[in-house]
């Protein structure tokens, strides 16, 4: 008979963030105890400006793949892309059950349906207050508020103690849909004793409390009243169902028809409506083709593109390339979101283009955050009273800001852990320490390719973007060192050839001199010949232009 472990000889719990730290996005954390691993969230990140051609960035899950026999399931806190977007990719390698609340699961199922993965993926919808058992773990879903309906915090019961993962949350006493955050449950768990709290850090630098979502509804209603004689176009996050609900409420109040534009917006509104998370009065929604049947002042367009995304509906309207909607002088365009860090320039570009078209653009005071400010964070810590603090969700400065708050609340510095992605934090009932690292990184998604664009390809793309390319083509007799044609030089993104004949003639002469020297040395190795041409032309172009284009020698065998 197996001897039951006492508290003194318990194994350590391992907390392993595989993404979501030092950045906004790509949230995924593994919790491991002996032969059991559960994964909280599985998000993507959007590419940086220098990731040319990359569509999405997903986490490296090598550690999970190597320990696939231990993995019991994915537990998802809410339906934002930075928490669920990588699931369709990761599930292809780690096919384990997915657990989530109602709307979150509905959005996940949309993604799985698109990829034909519904039949192969086990899914279970979990209600607030309910628990699921996964190996050595039991996970309880706790009601929270966020900028998407059905967000949950997780109480993770482990052999070494209770952990709480807040997910993304805010404290909203008057939510648009559903109940307020279940602060009572946080307090009850705090009285039982919480070993560690993993808390959202996104707004940890902001003082005060995060305002209720309903405050935005009042602003939207006022804007509808003030702009009763214009067409209104509102851009917001597709996933912000509560915001969409308030826009629809105001549209209905003022007798306006609503058009929804943007594929992600249409999908989420359809899912939320079917699940009863969104109430749309009869005959309020109309198809975009029916816009022409109504005067502008009787319509509202809810659209994607609040972050300046180049292919989103609002950006296409601003660029005059939307097939069915064009911006007219006198339109009122409302940005009901704040730019995500890094998107400010893209948003400003769209605003300027809209203003040039004569639109009245409103982009202040029409948004509240879905994340906790400093006083909200303090409230959760005061209720939970954890032994250890593990700030999550945010860049290093956000994690550091939460750590400073936590110290002010009386948690000692050696009980606060600012982790990096890949760190392995081992926790026992009495101690916690970082004991090592596991492989982590970015897997780049480009079209249908997942992971086939690595650092070398990305570096080549960056090189091409910075200085362009020069192609040097010449013919050689097969198997000999004899050159049978003058080098032909073509460039793209480097110089305009018609205005740089002298430069290109000089480059051709340099290439001919190199080929002549190779023949003098009786060099027939094509790799060596290409390298000599590339190196000498690189030096030539640097001396003449202070630029280093990518040089691609091409030998045609004849």
C-alpha positions as CSV (number, residue, x, y, z in Angstrom):
1,X,0.0,0.0,0.0
2,X,1.4,3.4,-1.1
3,X,2.3,5.6,1.9
4,X,0.6,8.9,2.0
5,X,2.9,11.9,1.9
6,X,3.2,14.1,4.9
7,X,3.6,17.9,4.6
8,X,7.4,17.5,5.3
9,X,8.1,15.3,2.3
10,X,5.7,16.7,-0.3
11,X,7.0,17.3,-3.8
12,X,7.4,20.9,-4.9
13,X,4.8,22.4,-7.2
14,X,6.3,23.9,-10.4
15,X,5.0,27.1,-11.9
16,X,6.3,27.6,-15.4
17,X,5.3,30.7,-17.4
18,X,5.8,29.8,-21.1
19,X,4.8,33.3,-22.3
20,X,3.0,36.4,-21.3
21,X,5.8,38.0,-19.2
22,X,7.9,40.9,-20.5
23,X,5.2,41.5,-23.1
24,X,1.5,42.1,-23.6
25,X,0.1,39.0,-25.1
26,X,0.9,35.3,-25.6
27,X,-0.2,34.3,-22.1
28,X,0.4,30.7,-21.2
29,X,1.4,29.2,-17.9
30,X,2.0,25.5,-16.9
31,X,1.4,24.2,-13.4
32,X,3.2,20.9,-12.7
33,X,3.0,18.5,-9.8
34,X,4.7,15.1,-10.1
35,X,2.9,13.4,-13.0
36,X,0.3,16.1,-13.7
37,X,0.5,19.3,-15.7
38,X,-2.3,21.8,-16.3
39,X,-2.0,24.7,-18.7
40,X,-3.7,28.1,-18.0
41,X,-4.5,30.0,-21.2
42,X,-2.9,29.6,-24.6
43,X,-2.6,33.0,-26.3
44,X,-0.9,34.6,-29.2
45,X,0.9,37.9,-29.7
46,X,0.8,40.1,-32.7
47,X,4.0,40.7,-34.6
48,X,6.4,43.5,-33.9
49,X,7.0,46.1,-36.6
50,X,10.2,44.4,-37.7
51,X,8.6,41.0,-38.2
52,X,8.0,41.5,-41.9
53,X,5.2,39.3,-43.3
54,X,4.5,37.6,-40.0
55,X,0.8,37.2,-39.2
56,X,0.9,35.9,-35.6
57,X,3.3,34.8,-32.9
58,X,2.6,31.8,-30.8
59,X,4.5,30.3,-27.8
60,X,7.1,27.6,-28.1
61,X,5.5,24.6,-26.3
62,X,8.5,22.2,-26.6
63,X,8.4,21.6,-22.8
64,X,4.8,20.5,-22.9
65,X,5.4,18.3,-26.0
66,X,8.3,16.6,-24.3
67,X,6.0,15.9,-21.2
68,X,2.8,15.2,-23.2
69,X,2.0,12.2,-21.0
70,X,1.6,14.5,-18.0
71,X,-0.6,17.2,-19.6
72,X,-4.2,16.9,-18.4
73,X,-5.8,19.9,-20.1
74,X,-6.1,23.6,-21.0
75,X,-8.0,25.8,-18.5
76,X,-8.9,29.1,-20.1
77,X,-9.7,32.3,-18.2
78,X,-11.5,34.3,-21.0
79,X,-11.9,34.7,-24.7
80,X,-9.3,37.3,-25.8
81,X,-6.8,36.4,-28.5
82,X,-3.9,36.9,-26.2
83,X,-5.4,34.0,-24.0
84,X,-6.9,31.7,-26.6
85,X,-5.5,32.6,-30.0
86,X,-2.7,29.9,-30.1
87,X,-5.1,27.0,-29.2
88,X,-5.8,25.8,-32.7
89,X,-2.0,25.6,-33.4
90,X,-1.0,24.1,-30.1
91,X,-3.8,21.6,-29.9
92,X,-2.5,20.0,-33.1
93,X,0.6,18.9,-31.0
94,X,-0.9,18.7,-27.6
95,X,-4.4,17.2,-28.0
96,X,-5.9,17.4,-24.5
97,X,-9.3,18.6,-23.3
98,X,-10.1,22.3,-23.1
99,X,-12.1,23.8,-20.2
100,X,-13.7,27.2,-20.3
101,X,-16.9,29.2,-19.5
102,X,-19.8,29.5,-21.9
103,X,-18.9,32.5,-24.1
104,X,-15.1,31.7,-24.0
105,X,-15.9,28.2,-25.3
106,X,-18.2,29.6,-28.0
107,X,-15.3,31.8,-29.3
108,X,-12.9,28.8,-29.1
109,X,-15.3,26.6,-31.0
110,X,-15.5,29.2,-33.8
111,X,-11.8,28.9,-34.2
112,X,-11.9,25.1,-34.1
113,X,-14.7,24.9,-36.6
114,X,-12.7,27.1,-39.1
115,X,-9.8,24.5,-38.9
116,X,-12.0,21.4,-38.9
117,X,-10.9,20.5,-35.3
118,X,-14.2,20.2,-33.6
119,X,-14.4,16.4,-33.9
120,X,-10.9,15.9,-32.6
121,X,-10.9,18.3,-29.6
122,X,-12.6,17.5,-26.3
123,X,-14.3,20.5,-24.7
124,X,-16.2,21.1,-21.5
125,X,-18.1,24.2,-20.5
126,X,-17.6,25.1,-16.8
127,X,-20.0,27.2,-14.7
128,X,-18.8,29.8,-12.2
129,X,-18.5,28.2,-8.8
130,X,-17.9,24.7,-10.3
131,X,-14.7,22.8,-10.1
132,X,-12.9,20.3,-12.4
133,X,-10.4,17.7,-11.4
134,X,-7.3,17.2,-13.5
135,X,-4.7,14.8,-12.2
136,X,-3.4,16.1,-8.9
137,X,-5.2,19.4,-9.4
138,X,-8.7,20.7,-8.8
139,X,-9.6,24.0,-10.5
140,X,-12.5,26.2,-9.5
141,X,-13.8,29.0,-11.8
142,X,-14.5,32.3,-10.0
143,X,-16.7,35.0,-11.5
144,X,-14.8,38.2,-12.4
145,X,-15.4,41.2,-14.7
146,X,-13.3,42.2,-17.7
147,X,-13.8,43.8,-21.1
148,X,-15.3,40.5,-22.4
149,X,-18.2,38.6,-20.8
150,X,-17.7,35.3,-18.9
151,X,-14.1,36.1,-17.7
152,X,-13.0,33.9,-14.8
153,X,-10.3,33.8,-12.1
154,X,-9.1,30.3,-11.2
155,X,-8.6,28.8,-7.7
156,X,-6.1,26.0,-8.3
157,X,-6.1,23.4,-5.5
158,X,-2.8,21.6,-5.3
159,X,-1.2,19.2,-2.8
160,X,1.0,22.0,-1.5
161,X,-1.8,24.6,-1.1
162,X,-4.2,26.9,-2.9
163,X,-3.1,29.1,-5.8
164,X,-5.3,31.9,-7.3
165,X,-4.8,33.0,-10.9
166,X,-6.8,36.2,-11.5
167,X,-6.7,36.1,-15.3
168,X,-7.4,39.5,-16.8
169,X,-9.9,41.2,-14.6
170,X,-11.4,44.4,-13.2
171,X,-13.6,45.2,-10.2
172,X,-16.9,46.3,-11.6
173,X,-19.8,46.6,-9.2
174,X,-22.2,47.6,-12.0
175,X,-21.4,45.4,-15.0
176,X,-23.5,45.7,-18.2
177,X,-24.1,41.9,-18.3
178,X,-24.2,39.4,-15.5
179,X,-23.0,39.6,-11.9
180,X,-20.3,41.6,-10.3
181,X,-16.9,40.1,-9.5
182,X,-17.3,37.5,-6.7
183,X,-15.2,39.3,-4.1
184,X,-16.8,37.1,-1.4
185,X,-15.3,34.0,-2.8
186,X,-11.8,35.6,-2.9
187,X,-12.3,36.5,0.7
188,X,-13.4,33.0,1.6
189,X,-10.3,31.5,-0.1
190,X,-8.2,34.1,1.7
191,X,-9.5,32.9,5.1
192,X,-8.7,29.3,4.1
193,X,-5.2,30.3,3.3
194,X,-3.8,31.0,-0.2
195,X,-0.2,30.0,-1.0
196,X,0.3,32.2,-4.0
197,X,-1.5,34.8,-6.0
198,X,-0.8,35.3,-9.7
199,X,-2.4,38.7,-10.4
200,X,-3.0,40.8,-13.5
201,X,-0.4,43.6,-13.8
202,X,-1.4,45.5,-16.9
203,X,-2.6,48.7,-15.1
204,X,-0.3,48.4,-12.1
205,X,1.2,51.8,-12.8
206,X,-2.2,53.6,-12.8
207,X,-3.4,55.0,-9.5
208,X,-7.0,54.7,-8.3
209,X,-9.8,52.3,-9.3
210,X,-10.8,51.2,-12.9
211,X,-14.2,52.9,-13.7
212,X,-17.2,50.7,-14.5
213,X,-18.1,49.8,-18.0
214,X,-21.4,51.5,-17.5
215,X,-19.7,54.9,-17.5
216,X,-18.8,54.4,-21.1
217,X,-22.5,53.7,-21.9
218,X,-23.4,57.2,-20.5
219,X,-20.8,58.8,-22.7
220,X,-21.9,56.9,-25.8
221,X,-25.5,57.8,-25.1
222,X,-24.5,61.5,-24.9
223,X,-22.6,61.3,-28.1
224,X,-25.6,59.9,-29.9
225,X,-27.7,62.7,-28.6
226,X,-25.1,65.4,-29.7
227,X,-24.7,63.9,-33.2
228,X,-28.3,63.1,-34.0
229,X,-28.0,64.6,-37.5
230,X,-24.9,62.5,-38.7
231,X,-24.1,59.0,-39.4
232,X,-22.2,57.4,-36.6
233,X,-19.3,54.9,-37.0
234,X,-17.9,53.3,-33.8
235,X,-14.7,51.3,-33.7
236,X,-14.1,49.0,-30.8
237,X,-12.7,45.6,-29.9
238,X,-14.7,42.8,-31.4
239,X,-14.6,40.9,-28.1
240,X,-16.0,43.8,-26.0
241,X,-19.5,42.4,-25.9
242,X,-20.6,44.8,-23.2
243,X,-19.4,47.8,-25.2
244,X,-21.3,46.5,-28.2
245,X,-24.4,46.0,-26.1
246,X,-24.3,49.6,-24.9
247,X,-23.9,50.9,-28.5
248,X,-26.9,48.8,-29.6
249,X,-28.9,50.1,-26.6
250,X,-28.2,53.7,-27.6
251,X,-28.9,53.0,-31.3
252,X,-32.3,51.5,-30.4
253,X,-33.1,54.4,-28.1
254,X,-32.5,56.9,-30.9
255,X,-34.1,54.9,-33.6
256,X,-31.0,54.0,-35.5
257,X,-30.4,50.8,-37.5
258,X,-27.1,49.0,-36.8
259,X,-24.6,47.5,-39.3
260,X,-21.8,45.3,-38.0
261,X,-18.6,45.3,-40.0
262,X,-15.5,43.2,-39.6
263,X,-15.3,39.4,-39.7
264,X,-14.3,39.0,-36.1
265,X,-17.0,41.4,-34.9
266,X,-19.7,39.5,-36.8
267,X,-18.5,36.2,-35.4
268,X,-18.4,37.2,-31.8
269,X,-21.7,39.1,-31.9
270,X,-23.3,36.1,-33.5
271,X,-21.9,33.7,-30.8
272,X,-22.8,36.1,-28.0
273,X,-26.3,36.5,-29.2
274,X,-26.9,32.8,-29.5
275,X,-25.6,32.3,-25.9
276,X,-27.8,35.0,-24.6
277,X,-24.9,37.3,-23.6
278,X,-26.1,40.0,-26.0
279,X,-29.6,41.3,-26.3
280,X,-30.4,42.8,-29.8
281,X,-33.9,44.2,-30.2
282,X,-35.8,42.9,-33.3
283,X,-35.3,44.7,-36.5
284,X,-32.3,46.7,-35.2
285,X,-29.5,44.9,-37.1
286,X,-29.4,45.3,-40.9
287,X,-27.1,44.0,-43.6
288,X,-24.5,46.4,-44.9
289,X,-26.2,46.3,-48.3
290,X,-29.2,48.0,-46.8
291,X,-27.3,51.1,-45.7
292,X,-28.4,52.9,-48.8
293,X,-32.0,52.4,-47.8
294,X,-31.7,54.7,-44.8
295,X,-30.5,58.3,-44.3
296,X,-27.1,58.5,-42.5
297,X,-28.6,59.9,-39.4
298,X,-30.7,56.8,-38.9
299,X,-27.7,54.4,-39.0
300,X,-24.8,53.3,-36.8
301,X,-21.9,51.2,-38.0
302,X,-20.0,49.1,-35.4
303,X,-16.7,48.1,-36.8
304,X,-13.3,46.6,-36.1
305,X,-10.1,48.6,-36.6
306,X,-9.9,50.6,-33.4
307,X,-6.1,49.7,-33.2
308,X,-5.3,50.9,-36.7
309,X,-4.9,47.3,-38.1
310,X,-4.2,47.7,-41.8
311,X,-6.8,45.2,-43.0
312,X,-9.5,45.9,-40.5
313,X,-12.8,47.4,-41.7
314,X,-12.2,51.0,-40.5
315,X,-8.7,51.2,-42.0
316,X,-10.1,50.1,-45.3
317,X,-12.8,52.7,-45.1
318,X,-10.1,55.4,-44.3
319,X,-8.1,54.2,-47.4
320,X,-11.1,54.2,-49.7
321,X,-10.7,50.5,-50.4
322,X,-13.8,49.1,-48.5
323,X,-16.1,47.6,-51.0
324,X,-19.4,48.8,-49.5
325,X,-18.7,51.7,-47.1
326,X,-17.0,55.0,-47.7
327,X,-16.4,57.8,-45.3
328,X,-18.3,61.0,-46.1
329,X,-17.9,64.6,-44.9
330,X,-19.9,65.0,-41.8
331,X,-19.7,61.4,-40.6
332,X,-19.0,61.0,-36.9
333,X,-16.3,58.4,-36.2
334,X,-15.8,57.3,-32.6
335,X,-12.8,55.3,-31.3
336,X,-14.2,53.4,-28.3
337,X,-10.8,52.0,-27.2
338,X,-7.4,53.1,-26.2
339,X,-4.4,52.2,-28.4
340,X,-2.5,49.1,-27.2
341,X,1.2,50.0,-26.5
342,X,2.9,50.0,-29.9
343,X,-0.2,50.7,-31.9
344,X,-0.3,54.5,-31.3
345,X,1.2,55.4,-34.7
346,X,-1.1,53.2,-36.7
347,X,-4.1,54.6,-34.9
348,X,-2.9,58.2,-35.5
349,X,-2.5,57.4,-39.2
350,X,-6.1,56.2,-39.5
351,X,-7.4,59.2,-37.5
352,X,-5.6,61.6,-39.8
353,X,-7.0,60.0,-42.9
354,X,-10.5,60.1,-41.5
355,X,-10.1,63.8,-40.7
356,X,-8.9,64.5,-44.2
357,X,-12.1,63.0,-45.5
358,X,-14.1,65.5,-43.5
359,X,-15.2,63.2,-40.7
360,X,-15.6,64.3,-37.1
361,X,-13.3,62.0,-35.1
362,X,-13.8,61.4,-31.4
363,X,-11.2,59.4,-29.6
364,X,-11.1,60.6,-26.0
365,X,-13.2,59.5,-23.0
366,X,-15.1,56.8,-24.9
367,X,-13.2,53.9,-23.2
368,X,-12.5,52.3,-19.9
369,X,-9.9,49.6,-19.2
370,X,-10.7,46.0,-18.5
371,X,-7.8,45.7,-16.1
372,X,-7.3,46.6,-12.4
373,X,-5.7,49.8,-11.4
374,X,-3.7,50.1,-8.2
375,X,-6.5,50.2,-5.7
376,X,-8.2,47.2,-7.3
377,X,-5.0,45.2,-7.1
378,X,-4.7,46.2,-3.4
379,X,-8.3,45.1,-2.8
380,X,-7.7,41.6,-4.2
381,X,-4.4,41.2,-2.3
382,X,-6.1,42.3,0.9
383,X,-8.9,39.8,0.5
384,X,-6.7,36.9,-0.6
385,X,-3.7,37.5,1.8
386,X,-1.3,35.2,-0.2
387,X,2.0,34.0,1.2
388,X,3.7,34.5,-2.2
389,X,3.1,37.1,-4.9
390,X,3.7,36.4,-8.6
391,X,2.8,39.4,-10.8
392,X,1.7,38.2,-14.3
393,X,0.3,39.7,-17.5
394,X,2.5,42.6,-18.6
395,X,5.8,44.1,-19.5
396,X,8.6,44.1,-16.9
397,X,7.7,47.6,-15.8
398,X,4.1,46.5,-15.1
399,X,5.3,43.5,-13.1
400,X,7.7,45.7,-11.2
401,X,4.9,48.2,-10.4
402,X,2.8,45.5,-8.9
403,X,5.7,44.2,-6.9
404,X,6.1,47.7,-5.4
405,X,2.4,47.9,-4.5
406,X,2.6,44.4,-2.8
407,X,5.6,45.5,-0.7
408,X,3.5,48.4,0.5
409,X,0.9,45.9,1.6
410,X,3.4,44.2,3.9
411,X,4.5,41.1,1.8
412,X,8.2,40.8,2.2
413,X,10.4,41.2,-0.9
414,X,11.7,37.6,-0.7
415,X,8.1,36.4,-1.1
416,X,7.6,38.4,-4.4
417,X,8.7,36.7,-7.6
418,X,9.0,38.7,-10.8
419,X,9.5,35.8,-13.3
420,X,10.7,35.6,-16.9
421,X,9.1,33.4,-19.4
422,X,10.7,30.0,-19.1
423,X,11.6,30.3,-15.4
424,X,10.7,27.3,-13.2
425,X,9.4,28.4,-9.8
426,X,9.3,25.6,-7.3
427,X,6.8,26.2,-4.5
428,X,6.3,24.3,-1.3
429,X,4.0,25.2,1.7
430,X,6.9,27.1,3.2
431,X,9.2,28.2,0.4
432,X,9.5,29.3,-3.2
433,X,12.6,29.6,-5.4
434,X,13.5,29.7,-9.1
435,X,15.4,26.5,-9.8
436,X,16.0,26.6,-13.6
437,X,14.5,27.2,-17.0
438,X,12.7,25.4,-19.8
439,X,12.8,26.2,-23.5
440,X,10.6,29.2,-24.5
441,X,10.4,31.5,-27.5
442,X,8.4,32.8,-30.4
443,X,7.0,30.5,-33.1
444,X,6.2,32.7,-36.1
445,X,3.1,32.1,-38.2
446,X,3.2,33.2,-41.8
447,X,0.2,32.2,-43.8
448,X,-0.1,28.4,-43.6
449,X,3.5,28.1,-42.4
450,X,4.0,27.6,-38.6
451,X,7.5,27.8,-37.4
452,X,9.1,27.7,-40.9
453,X,10.1,31.3,-40.7
454,X,13.0,31.4,-38.2
455,X,15.5,34.0,-37.2
456,X,17.6,33.6,-40.4
457,X,14.6,34.2,-42.7
458,X,13.4,37.1,-40.5
459,X,16.9,38.6,-40.6
460,X,16.9,38.4,-44.4
461,X,13.5,40.1,-44.5
462,X,14.8,42.9,-42.3
463,X,17.9,43.2,-44.4
464,X,15.7,43.5,-47.6
465,X,13.5,46.1,-45.9
466,X,16.4,48.2,-44.8
467,X,18.7,48.2,-47.9
468,X,17.0,46.2,-50.7
469,X,18.5,43.6,-52.9
470,X,21.0,43.4,-55.8
471,X,20.9,40.4,-58.1
472,X,24.0,39.6,-60.1
473,X,23.4,37.1,-62.9
474,X,26.1,35.6,-65.2
475,X,26.6,32.5,-67.2
476,X,29.4,30.0,-67.0
477,X,30.3,27.0,-69.0
478,X,29.4,23.9,-67.1
479,X,32.2,22.3,-65.1
480,X,34.7,25.0,-66.1
481,X,36.0,28.4,-64.8
482,X,35.0,30.1,-68.1
483,X,32.5,33.0,-67.9
484,X,30.4,33.2,-71.1
485,X,28.4,36.4,-70.4
486,X,28.8,39.8,-68.9
487,X,27.3,40.1,-65.4
488,X,23.7,41.4,-65.5
489,X,22.8,43.5,-62.5
490,X,19.3,44.2,-61.3
491,X,18.2,45.8,-58.0
492,X,15.0,46.2,-56.1
493,X,14.6,48.6,-53.1
494,X,18.2,49.7,-53.3
495,X,18.6,52.4,-56.0
496,X,16.6,53.4,-59.1
497,X,18.7,51.9,-61.8
498,X,17.8,54.5,-64.5
499,X,19.3,57.3,-62.3
500,X,22.3,55.2,-61.1
501,X,23.8,54.0,-64.3
502,X,27.3,55.0,-63.3
503,X,27.0,53.1,-60.0
504,X,25.7,49.9,-61.7
505,X,28.3,50.1,-64.5
506,X,30.9,50.3,-61.7
507,X,29.4,47.3,-60.0
508,X,29.4,45.3,-63.2
509,X,33.1,46.1,-63.7
510,X,33.8,45.0,-60.1
511,X,32.0,41.7,-60.7
512,X,33.9,41.1,-64.0
513,X,37.2,41.8,-62.2
514,X,36.3,39.2,-59.5
515,X,35.3,36.6,-62.1
516,X,38.6,37.2,-64.0
517,X,40.6,36.8,-60.7
518,X,38.7,33.5,-60.0
519,X,39.6,32.2,-63.5
520,X,43.3,33.3,-63.0
521,X,43.2,31.1,-59.8
522,X,41.4,28.3,-61.8
523,X,38.6,28.4,-59.3
524,X,35.6,26.3,-60.4
525,X,33.8,25.9,-57.0
526,X,30.6,27.8,-57.6
527,X,30.1,28.5,-53.9
528,X,33.5,30.2,-53.7
529,X,32.9,32.2,-56.8
530,X,29.5,33.5,-55.5
531,X,31.1,34.4,-52.2
532,X,33.9,36.4,-53.8
533,X,31.4,38.3,-56.0
534,X,29.1,39.0,-53.0
535,X,31.9,40.2,-50.7
536,X,33.6,42.5,-53.3
537,X,30.3,44.0,-54.4
538,X,29.2,44.6,-50.8
539,X,32.5,46.5,-50.2
540,X,31.9,48.5,-53.4
541,X,28.4,49.5,-52.6
542,X,29.3,50.5,-49.0
543,X,32.1,52.8,-50.2
544,X,29.8,54.4,-52.8
545,X,26.5,54.6,-50.9
546,X,27.1,53.7,-47.2
547,X,24.4,51.0,-47.7
548,X,24.7,47.2,-47.6
549,X,22.0,45.7,-49.9
550,X,21.5,42.0,-49.9
551,X,23.6,40.7,-52.8
552,X,22.4,37.5,-54.6
553,X,24.8,36.1,-57.2
554,X,23.2,33.7,-59.7
555,X,25.2,31.5,-61.9
556,X,23.5,30.1,-65.1
557,X,25.2,26.9,-66.2
558,X,25.4,26.6,-70.0
